[in-house]
């Protein structure tokens, strides 16, 4: 349906405020989805995993620490958000 495309276009235009910025945001989003699938796919697609979702929303972390059963991601503060941290714990040796 054409209405779905109109709604999607409206969504991106509202976030980007200009067509140029909206195009940039779309490119960033789909590149992150593709990277999530490349880096985090295990028994399900990478974009469906916890790490994939965080990667899509926040991008590449500023710092990553890994151990046998957990992973820590740190994002520095920006003008739009405070510093943010995520902990991912492997359960039964599966990636999250």
Secondary structure, 3 states (H helix, E strand, C coil): CHHHHHHHHHHHHHHHCCHHHHHHHHHHHHHHHHHHHHHHCCCCCHHHCHHHHHHHHHCCCCEEEECCCEEEEEECCCCCCCCEEEEEECECCECC
